[in-house]
Amino acid sequence: MSATRDPIAKFAAPDGLHACVHCGLCLSACPTYVELGSEADSPRGRIQLLQGLESGRLQPTDEVRRHLDLCLGCRACEPACPSGVPYGALIEAARPYLEARRPPWSRVLRAGLVHALASRRTAATLRVAGFIPGLRGLVRVVPGMWAAYLAAIGNGRRAPRLPDVLEPSGPPRGTAALLLGCVADALFDSTNRAAAMLLQHAGARVVVIRDQCCGALFAHAGQGDAARERSRAVARGLPGDADWIVTTAAGCGAHIRGLHHVVPDEPGAADVAARARDALSLLAELGLPAPRGGLAATVAIHDPCHLAHGQGVRGEVRALLRTVPGLRLVELEESDMCCGSAGTYNLTERAMARRLLERKVRRIEDSGATVIAAANPGCLLQIRAGMLKRGLRAAVEHPLDLLARAHGLA
């Protein structure tokens, strides 16, 4: 397939694209390179492909697109890179260029998929479908992962609706605008409720922001216009007097923290990005009173890519969970390697997503944990589905839900 050259530099700064010195320190951090051992499926190999597309030496053929599509966008290469290459921004900038050069039928299907996933109506249907009688018993015998994903959604009951504002318990520490999100609110509303009550418990005034999609799913899927539309709405719609913009989904948090790169011409985007915080990071900063009770559990932490690599939040999660009496933390080998969820990746790149999921589940089984803590909706569903498929009984929960339970707020 040939195409008129469309420089990637129109989306990403060329100095970032040409900052890679090809040292190879990123190789062992890249999940697809670890699995495949192919240079073209490594960060530095993909950067060479992007450079080739930018210069016109390469065209977006099926083969070139295949190597770039296999990138999870996990950003694990960024902490490993001594040159500070902004790889996540580069690959995300390239996705709309690649998307525009797919066959029309493929573009329509992929756009429909991401719109469906961000739809509350779809989410409501999936919650009901998760309660199909006997579904869990079918997970291990039905080919593929669809039954496992439905069963992983689990509880079909919605949590009680949060009030628009929660006043702080005790002396006020500041105002947190809690962005409920789309997938997070539709499928993990109990986690959003836990975040609001924990922030209130820590002294924050919580302003609840409903019906806002930040655009992260769309950006990851190469739907550039849709992503920018939603990102602009977030930049314009959040309260300017809030000290922090808080999310419970790692992917959303990383996207909002980079909002000034997504919509650089949007007034207020840089300010919103500067105030963006993951709920766990803010709770670790504010501090919580001593838990009212304990949890008898052996917990292993999976570090979601966009929390660990995209936001640099790791130790805060462990520090918070260590305050819970009876909870014992155990290390999970490769805790920060992608589980294969990665936005829509587990639906569009099923074979590689399944390989990474099986790798993650093996590490979990080796850890001996009875609970896996993962602070991202996609990771929660992916790992739960993998555990069900394997017939393992360990629970997979958001750390916020564990903390709320320990503090008597669940």
DARAMO-V197810 format. One record per pair of residues at least 4 apart in sequence whose ideal C-beta (glycine too) atoms are under 7 Angstrom apart, sorted by the first residue. I is the first residue (numbers start at 1). GAP is how many residues later the second one is. Records with the same first field share a line. If there is no record, write none. Layout:
I = GAP ; GAP
//
This chain:
1 = 58 ; 59 ; 60 ; 61
2 = 57
3 = 56 ; 57 ; 98
5 = 51
6 = 91
7 = 47
8 = 4 ; 9 ; 42 ; 45 ; 46 ; 85 ; 86 ; 89
9 = 5 ; 8 ; 45
11 = 82 ; 83 ; 85 ; 86
12 = 4 ; 5 ; 77 ; 78 ; 81
14 = 4
15 = 4
16 = 69 ; 70 ; 73 ; 74
17 = 33 ; 34 ; 37 ; 73
18 = 33
19 = 64 ; 65 ; 66
20 = 24 ; 27 ; 63 ; 65
21 = 62
22 = 22
23 = 59
24 = 20
25 = 55 ; 56 ; 57
26 = 4 ; 16 ; 17 ; 18 ; 51 ; 54 ; 55
27 = 6 ; 15
28 = 6
29 = 47 ; 48 ; 51
30 = 4 ; 12 ; 13 ; 46 ; 47
31 = 4 ; 41 ; 43 ; 45 ; 306 ; 307 ; 325
32 = 4 ; 9 ; 38 ; 39 ; 40 ; 320
33 = 4 ; 5 ; 8 ; 9
35 = 317 ; 320 ; 321
36 = 5
39 = 6
40 = 5 ; 9 ; 27
41 = 4 ; 26 ; 29
42 = 4
43 = 4 ; 34 ; 44
44 = 4
45 = 4
46 = 4 ; 21 ; 22 ; 25 ; 45
47 = 4 ; 43
48 = 4
49 = 4 ; 9 ; 15 ; 18 ; 19
50 = 4 ; 40 ; 44
51 = 4
52 = 5 ; 6
53 = 5 ; 7
58 = 6
60 = 4 ; 5 ; 38 ; 41
61 = 4
62 = 4
64 = 4
65 = 4 ; 33
66 = 4
68 = 26 ; 30
69 = 280
70 = 279 ; 282
71 = 20
72 = 266 ; 270 ; 273
73 = 15 ; 18 ; 19 ; 147 ; 269
74 = 231 ; 235 ; 264 ; 268
75 = 12 ; 13 ; 230 ; 234 ; 235
76 = 229 ; 233 ; 260 ; 262
77 = 4 ; 10
78 = 9 ; 10 ; 231
79 = 230
81 = 4
86 = 4
87 = 4
88 = 4 ; 222
89 = 4 ; 172
90 = 4
91 = 4
92 = 127
94 = 4
95 = 4 ; 127
96 = 4 ; 126 ; 128
98 = 124
99 = 8 ; 123
102 = 4 ; 5
104 = 4
105 = 4
106 = 4
107 = 4
108 = 4
109 = 4
110 = 4 ; 111 ; 238
111 = 4 ; 112
112 = 4
113 = 4 ; 231 ; 234
114 = 4 ; 103 ; 104 ; 107 ; 109 ; 230
115 = 4
116 = 6
117 = 5 ; 66 ; 100 ; 227
118 = 64 ; 65 ; 95 ; 99
119 = 4
120 = 4 ; 66
121 = 4
122 = 4
123 = 4 ; 60 ; 63 ; 64
124 = 4 ; 62
125 = 4
126 = 4 ; 24 ; 27
127 = 26 ; 29 ; 60
128 = 28
129 = 21
130 = 20 ; 21 ; 23 ; 24 ; 26
131 = 25
134 = 4
135 = 12 ; 15 ; 16
136 = 15 ; 252
138 = 4 ; 9
139 = 8 ; 9 ; 12 ; 249 ; 250
140 = 249 ; 251
142 = 5
145 = 4 ; 209 ; 240
146 = 4
147 = 4
148 = 4 ; 237 ; 240 ; 241
149 = 232 ; 236
151 = 237
152 = 229 ; 232 ; 233 ; 236
153 = 34 ; 228
158 = 31
159 = 30 ; 31 ; 34
162 = 31 ; 34 ; 46
164 = 44
165 = 41 ; 42
166 = 30 ; 34 ; 40
167 = 38
168 = 4 ; 5 ; 32 ; 35 ; 36 ; 37
169 = 31 ; 32 ; 34
170 = 33
171 = 32
172 = 31 ; 33
173 = 29 ; 30 ; 31 ; 113
174 = 30 ; 69 ; 70
175 = 29 ; 30 ; 32 ; 66 ; 67 ; 68
176 = 23 ; 28 ; 30 ; 66 ; 67 ; 68 ; 70 ; 106
177 = 30 ; 32 ; 61 ; 62 ; 65 ; 68 ; 69
178 = 14 ; 17 ; 18 ; 28 ; 29 ; 30 ; 31 ; 68
179 = 30 ; 33 ; 35 ; 66 ; 67 ; 68 ; 73
180 = 4 ; 5 ; 12 ; 28 ; 29 ; 30
181 = 4 ; 32 ; 33 ; 66 ; 68 ; 71
182 = 4 ; 31
183 = 4 ; 194
184 = 4 ; 8 ; 64 ; 65 ; 68 ; 193
185 = 4 ; 7
187 = 190
188 = 4 ; 189 ; 210
189 = 4
190 = 4 ; 211
191 = 4 ; 57 ; 207 ; 209 ; 210
192 = 4 ; 56
193 = 4
194 = 4 ; 206 ; 207 ; 210 ; 215 ; 216
195 = 4 ; 51 ; 53 ; 84 ; 205
196 = 4 ; 10 ; 12
197 = 4 ; 207 ; 212
198 = 4 ; 85 ; 90 ; 202 ; 205 ; 206 ; 209 ; 211
199 = 5 ; 7 ; 47 ; 80 ; 83 ; 84
200 = 4 ; 6
201 = 87 ; 88 ; 206 ; 208
202 = 81 ; 84 ; 85 ; 86
203 = 83
204 = 82
207 = 32 ; 35
209 = 29
212 = 21 ; 22 ; 25
213 = 17
214 = 16 ; 17 ; 20 ; 38 ; 41 ; 42
215 = 4 ; 11 ; 12 ; 13 ; 15 ; 16 ; 40
216 = 4 ; 35 ; 36 ; 39
217 = 4 ; 126 ; 127
218 = 5 ; 8 ; 9 ; 12
219 = 8 ; 36 ; 43
220 = 123 ; 124
221 = 122 ; 123
223 = 4
224 = 4
225 = 4
226 = 4
227 = 4 ; 35
228 = 4 ; 34 ; 35
229 = 4
230 = 4
231 = 4 ; 28 ; 31 ; 32
232 = 4 ; 31 ; 34
233 = 4
234 = 4 ; 22 ; 25 ; 38
235 = 24 ; 28 ; 31 ; 33 ; 34 ; 37
236 = 32
238 = 4 ; 7 ; 34
242 = 33
243 = 32
244 = 31 ; 33 ; 38
245 = 11 ; 27 ; 30 ; 31 ; 32
246 = 31 ; 33 ; 36
247 = 5 ; 6 ; 9 ; 31 ; 32
248 = 31 ; 152
249 = 4 ; 127 ; 128
250 = 4 ; 28 ; 54 ; 56 ; 57 ; 60 ; 61 ; 125 ; 126
251 = 4 ; 55 ; 92 ; 125 ; 127
252 = 4
253 = 4 ; 23 ; 25 ; 53 ; 58
254 = 4 ; 52 ; 56 ; 57
256 = 16 ; 17 ; 20
257 = 16 ; 19 ; 54
258 = 4 ; 15
259 = 4 ; 10 ; 13 ; 14
260 = 4 ; 9 ; 10 ; 13
263 = 6
268 = 4
269 = 4
270 = 4
271 = 4
272 = 4
277 = 4 ; 5
278 = 29 ; 33 ; 35
279 = 4 ; 121
280 = 4 ; 33 ; 36 ; 37 ; 40 ; 95 ; 119 ; 120
281 = 4 ; 32 ; 35
282 = 4
283 = 5 ; 37
284 = 32 ; 35 ; 36
288 = 119
291 = 32 ; 33 ; 34 ; 115 ; 116
292 = 115 ; 116
293 = 113 ; 115
294 = 30 ; 31 ; 32 ; 33 ; 112
295 = 29 ; 31 ; 32 ; 107 ; 110 ; 111
296 = 30
297 = 30 ; 73 ; 74
298 = 30 ; 32 ; 70 ; 71 ; 72
299 = 22 ; 28 ; 29 ; 30 ; 70 ; 72 ; 74
300 = 30 ; 32 ; 64 ; 67 ; 69 ; 72
301 = 16 ; 17 ; 31 ; 34 ; 72
302 = 30 ; 33 ; 37 ; 70 ; 71 ; 72 ; 77 ; 81
303 = 4 ; 5 ; 11 ; 32 ; 33
304 = 4 ; 70 ; 71 ; 72 ; 75
305 = 4 ; 5 ; 33
306 = 4 ; 5 ; 70
307 = 4 ; 6 ; 68 ; 69
308 = 5 ; 6 ; 28
309 = 27
313 = 4
315 = 4
316 = 4
317 = 4 ; 58 ; 82
318 = 4 ; 11
320 = 79 ; 83
321 = 6 ; 8 ; 52 ; 78 ; 81
322 = 7
324 = 82
330 = 37 ; 38 ; 39
332 = 31 ; 32 ; 35
333 = 30 ; 33
334 = 29
338 = 4 ; 18
339 = 17 ; 18 ; 21 ; 40 ; 43 ; 44
340 = 5 ; 6 ; 12 ; 13 ; 14 ; 16 ; 17 ; 42
341 = 4 ; 5 ; 37 ; 38 ; 40 ; 41
342 = 4
343 = 35
344 = 4
345 = 4 ; 8
346 = 4 ; 7 ; 36
349 = 4
350 = 4
351 = 4
352 = 4
353 = 4
354 = 4
355 = 4
356 = 4
357 = 4 ; 25 ; 29
358 = 4 ; 28
359 = 4
360 = 4 ; 23 ; 26
361 = 4 ; 25 ; 26 ; 29
362 = 4
363 = 4
364 = 5 ; 8 ; 30
365 = 27
369 = 25
370 = 24 ; 25
371 = 23 ; 24 ; 26
372 = 11 ; 22 ; 24
373 = 24 ; 26 ; 29
374 = 5 ; 6 ; 9 ; 22 ; 24
375 = 23 ; 24
376 = 4
377 = 4
378 = 4
379 = 4
380 = 4 ; 16 ; 18
381 = 4
382 = 4
383 = 4 ; 13
384 = 4 ; 12
385 = 4
386 = 4
387 = 5 ; 7 ; 9
397 = 4 ; 5
399 = 4
400 = 4
401 = 4 ; 9
402 = 4
403 = 4
404 = 5 ; 6
405 = 5
//
